[in-house]
Amino acid sequence: MDDTSAIGGFEAFRREVASMIIEELVLDDTAPEDIDPAAPLFIDGLGLDSIDALELSFAISKRYGVKLRSGDERNREIFSSLDELSRYIREHRTT
C-alpha cells in the first residue's frame, strides 16, 4: 500500500469516527467535516465533557471492540483530538 492509499484510508476512517461521535452524542447541527481533526474534542474545541467521553467510550467498545478504561492515564492523549482518537481506535480495533 502506498502513502496515498494509507492517507486516504485514514481520512475515510477518521470521517467514520467523526460520524460516530455525531451520532452517539446527537450533535444534530454538526457534520463530520465540521470537526477539525486537530482541534481539541473537549472544552475549547468541540466542547465535549466527561459524560460525553463516557458515552463515546461505550460506543467505541461496542462498535470497534476497543476498551477505554476510565482510569487510564493515556485517555487525555487519546481523546485530545479527532486525529488522535481515530489513530488509537484504528491501531487497537478488534472488529
FIKOLZA-1660 file (N, C-alpha, C; in steps of 0.1 Angstrom, whole numbers, plus 5000, padded with zeros to 4 digits):
% residues 95
   i   px   py   pz ch aa at
   1 5009 4988 5000  A  M  N
   1 5000 5000 5000  A  M CA
   1 5009 5012 5000  A  M  C
   2 5006 5022 4991  A  D  N
   2 5015 5034 4990  A  D CA
   2 5009 5044 5000  A  D  C
   3 5017 5055 5002  A  D  N
   3 5013 5065 5012  A  D CA
   3 5000 5071 5009  A  D  C
   4 4997 5073 4996  A  T  N
   4 4984 5080 4992  A  T CA
   4 4973 5071 4997  A  T  C
   5 4974 5058 4995  A  S  N
   5 4963 5049 4999  A  S CA
   5 4961 5049 5014  A  S  C
   6 4973 5049 5021  A  A  N
   6 4972 5049 5036  A  A CA
   6 4966 5061 5041  A  A  C
   7 4969 5073 5035  A  I  N
   7 4964 5086 5039  A  I CA
   7 4949 5086 5036  A  I  C
   8 4945 5082 5024  A  G  N
   8 4931 5081 5021  A  G CA
   8 4923 5072 5029  A  G  C
   9 4929 5061 5033  A  G  N
   9 4922 5051 5042  A  G CA
   9 4920 5057 5056  A  G  C
  10 4931 5064 5061  A  F  N
  10 4929 5070 5074  A  F CA
  10 4919 5081 5074  A  F  C
  11 4919 5090 5063  A  E  N
  11 4909 5100 5062  A  E CA
  11 4895 5095 5062  A  E  C
  12 4893 5084 5055  A  A  N
  12 4879 5078 5055  A  A CA
  12 4876 5072 5069  A  A  C
  13 4885 5066 5075  A  F  N
  13 4883 5061 5089  A  F CA
  13 4880 5073 5098  A  F  C
  14 4888 5083 5097  A  R  N
  14 4886 5095 5106  A  R CA
  14 4872 5101 5104  A  R  C
  15 4867 5101 5092  A  R  N
  15 4853 5106 5089  A  R CA
  15 4843 5096 5095  A  R  C
  16 4846 5083 5095  A  E  N
  16 4837 5074 5101  A  E CA
  16 4836 5076 5116  A  E  C
  17 4848 5079 5123  A  V  N
  17 4848 5082 5137  A  V CA
  17 4841 5095 5140  A  V  C
  18 4843 5105 5132  A  A  N
  18 4835 5117 5133  A  A CA
  18 4820 5115 5133  A  A  C
  19 4816 5107 5123  A  S  N
  19 4802 5104 5122  A  S CA
  19 4796 5097 5134  A  S  C
  20 4805 5088 5139  A  M  N
  20 4801 5080 5151  A  M CA
  20 4799 5090 5163  A  M  C
  21 4808 5100 5165  A  I  N
  21 4807 5110 5175  A  I CA
  21 4794 5117 5174  A  I  C
  22 4792 5122 5162  A  I  N
  22 4780 5130 5159  A  I CA
  22 4767 5122 5163  A  I  C
  23 4767 5109 5158  A  E  N
  23 4755 5101 5160  A  E CA
  23 4753 5098 5175  A  E  C
  24 4764 5094 5182  A  E  N
  24 4763 5089 5196  A  E CA
  24 4760 5101 5205  A  E  C
  25 4765 5113 5202  A  L  N
  25 4762 5124 5211  A  L CA
  25 4751 5133 5206  A  L  C
  26 4744 5129 5196  A  V  N
  26 4733 5136 5190  A  V CA
  26 4737 5151 5187  A  V  C
  27 4747 5153 5180  A  L  N
  27 4752 5166 5176  A  L CA
  27 4745 5170 5162  A  L  C
  28 4732 5172 5163  A  D  N
  28 4724 5174 5151  A  D CA
  28 4729 5185 5141  A  D  C
  29 4734 5195 5146  A  D  N
  29 4739 5206 5138  A  D CA
  29 4753 5205 5133  A  D  C
  30 4759 5194 5135  A  T  N
  30 4773 5192 5131  A  T CA
  30 4774 5181 5121  A  T  C
  31 4783 5184 5111  A  A  N
  31 4786 5174 5100  A  A CA
  31 4800 5169 5103  A  A  C
  32 4804 5157 5098  A  P  N
  32 4817 5152 5100  A  P CA
  32 4828 5162 5096  A  P  C
  33 4826 5169 5085  A  E  N
  33 4836 5178 5080  A  E CA
  33 4837 5191 5089  A  E  C
  34 4827 5193 5097  A  D  N
  34 4828 5205 5107  A  D CA
  34 4837 5202 5118  A  D  C
  35 4841 5190 5121  A  I  N
  35 4850 5187 5132  A  I CA
  35 4865 5188 5127  A  I  C
  36 4872 5198 5132  A  D  N
  36 4886 5200 5128  A  D CA
  36 4894 5188 5134  A  D  C
  37 4900 5180 5126  A  P  N
  37 4907 5168 5131  A  P CA
  37 4918 5171 5141  A  P  C
  38 4924 5183 5141  A  A  N
  38 4935 5186 5150  A  A CA
  38 4930 5194 5163  A  A  C
  39 4917 5199 5162  A  A  N
  39 4912 5207 5173  A  A CA
  39 4909 5198 5185  A  A  C
  40 4910 5203 5197  A  P  N
  40 4906 5196 5209  A  P CA
  40 4891 5191 5209  A  P  C
  41 4889 5179 5214  A  L  N
  41 4875 5175 5214  A  L CA
  41 4868 5181 5226  A  L  C
  42 4875 5185 5237  A  F  N
  42 4869 5190 5249  A  F CA
  42 4871 5205 5250  A  F  C
  43 4863 5211 5259  A  I  N
  43 4864 5225 5262  A  I CA
  43 4864 5234 5250  A  I  C
  44 4875 5240 5246  A  D  N
  44 4875 5250 5236  A  D CA
  44 4873 5244 5222  A  D  C
  45 4875 5232 5220  A  G  N
  45 4873 5226 5206  A  G CA
  45 4858 5223 5204  A  G  C
  46 4855 5210 5204  A  L  N
  46 4841 5205 5201  A  L CA
  46 4833 5208 5213  A  L  C
  47 4839 5210 5225  A  G  N
  47 4831 5213 5237  A  G CA
  47 4826 5201 5244  A  G  C
  48 4832 5189 5243  A  L  N
  48 4827 5177 5249  A  L CA
  48 4831 5178 5264  A  L  C
  49 4824 5170 5272  A  D  N
  49 4827 5169 5287  A  D CA
  49 4829 5154 5291  A  D  C
  50 4831 5152 5304  A  S  N
  50 4834 5139 5309  A  S CA
  50 4822 5129 5306  A  S  C
  51 4810 5133 5306  A  I  N
  51 4799 5124 5303  A  I CA
  51 4799 5120 5289  A  I  C
  52 4803 5130 5280  A  D  N
  52 4804 5126 5266  A  D CA
  52 4815 5116 5264  A  D  C
  53 4826 5118 5271  A  A  N
  53 4837 5108 5270  A  A CA
  53 4833 5094 5274  A  A  C
  54 4825 5093 5284  A  L  N
  54 4820 5080 5289  A  L CA
  54 4811 5074 5278  A  L  C
  55 4802 5082 5273  A  E  N
  55 4793 5077 5262  A  E CA
  55 4801 5072 5250  A  E  C
  56 4811 5080 5246  A  L  N
  56 4820 5076 5235  A  L CA
  56 4827 5064 5238  A  L  C
  57 4832 5062 5250  A  S  N
  57 4840 5050 5254  A  S CA
  57 4831 5038 5252  A  S  C
  58 4818 5038 5256  A  F  N
  58 4809 5027 5254  A  F CA
  58 4807 5024 5239  A  F  C
  59 4805 5035 5232  A  A  N
  59 4802 5034 5217  A  A CA
  59 4814 5028 5210  A  A  C
  60 4826 5032 5214  A  I  N
  60 4838 5027 5207  A  I CA
  60 4840 5013 5211  A  I  C
  61 4838 5009 5223  A  S  N
  61 4839 4995 5227  A  S CA
  61 4829 4986 5219  A  S  C
  62 4817 4991 5218  A  K  N
  62 4807 4983 5211  A  K CA
  62 4810 4982 5196  A  K  C
  63 4813 4993 5190  A  R  N
  63 4815 4993 5176  A  R CA
  63 4828 4988 5171  A  R  C
  64 4839 4991 5178  A  Y  N
  64 4852 4987 5174  A  Y CA
  64 4859 4977 5182  A  Y  C
  65 4854 4973 5194  A  G  N
  65 4860 4964 5203  A  G CA
  65 4872 4969 5210  A  G  C
  66 4873 4982 5211  A  V  N
  66 4884 4989 5218  A  V CA
  66 4879 4993 5232  A  V  C
  67 4886 4988 5242  A  K  N
  67 4883 4991 5256  A  K CA
  67 4891 5003 5260  A  K  C
  68 4883 5013 5265  A  L  N
  68 4890 5025 5271  A  L CA
  68 4886 5026 5285  A  L  C
  69 4896 5025 5294  A  R  N
  69 4893 5025 5308  A  R CA
  69 4893 5039 5314  A  R  C
  70 4884 5041 5323  A  S  N
  70 4883 5055 5329  A  S CA
  70 4895 5059 5336  A  S  C
  71 4903 5050 5342  A  G  N
  71 4915 5054 5350  A  G CA
  71 4928 5054 5342  A  G  C
  72 4927 5052 5329  A  D  N
  72 4939 5051 5320  A  D CA
  72 4945 5065 5318  A  D  C
  73 4958 5066 5322  A  E  N
  73 4965 5079 5321  A  E CA
  73 4966 5084 5306  A  E  C
  74 4964 5075 5297  A  R  N
  74 4965 5079 5282  A  R CA
  74 4953 5085 5277  A  R  C
  75 4942 5085 5284  A  N  N
  75 4929 5090 5279  A  N CA
  75 4930 5104 5275  A  N  C
  76 4937 5112 5282  A  R  N
  76 4938 5127 5279  A  R CA
  76 4944 5128 5265  A  R  C
  77 4954 5120 5262  A  E  N
  77 4961 5120 5249  A  E CA
  77 4951 5114 5238  A  E  C
  78 4945 5102 5241  A  I  N
  78 4937 5095 5232  A  I CA
  78 4925 5104 5228  A  I  C
  79 4919 5111 5237  A  F  N
  79 4907 5120 5234  A  F CA
  79 4911 5134 5231  A  F  C
  80 4924 5137 5229  A  S  N
  80 4928 5151 5227  A  S CA
  80 4923 5157 5214  A  S  C
  81 4921 5148 5203  A  S  N
  81 4916 5154 5191  A  S CA
  81 4910 5142 5183  A  S  C
  82 4903 5146 5172  A  L  N
  82 4897 5135 5164  A  L CA
  82 4908 5127 5157  A  L  C
  83 4919 5133 5153  A  D  N
  83 4930 5126 5148  A  D CA
  83 4936 5116 5157  A  D  C
  84 4938 5120 5170  A  E  N
  84 4944 5110 5180  A  E CA
  84 4934 5099 5183  A  E  C
  85 4922 5102 5185  A  L  N
  85 4912 5092 5188  A  L CA
  85 4911 5082 5176  A  L  C
  86 4910 5087 5164  A  S  N
  86 4909 5078 5152  A  S CA
  86 4921 5069 5151  A  S  C
  87 4933 5075 5153  A  R  N
  87 4946 5067 5153  A  R CA
  87 4945 5056 5163  A  R  C
  88 4941 5059 5175  A  Y  N
  88 4941 5049 5186  A  Y CA
  88 4931 5038 5183  A  Y  C
  89 4919 5042 5179  A  I  N
  89 4909 5032 5175  A  I CA
  89 4914 5023 5164  A  I  C
  90 4920 5029 5154  A  R  N
  90 4924 5021 5142  A  R CA
  90 4935 5011 5146  A  R  C
  91 4944 5016 5154  A  E  N
  91 4955 5007 5159  A  E CA
  91 4951 4996 5168  A  E  C
  92 4940 4998 5176  A  H  N
  92 4936 4988 5186  A  H CA
  92 4923 4981 5183  A  H  C
  93 4917 4984 5172  A  R  N
  93 4903 4978 5170  A  R CA
  93 4904 4963 5168  A  R  C
  94 4894 4956 5172  A  T  N
  94 4893 4942 5170  A  T CA
  94 4881 4938 5161  A  T  C
  95 4873 4947 5157  A  T  N
  95 4862 4944 5148  A  T CA
  95 4863 4953 5136  A  T  C
% end
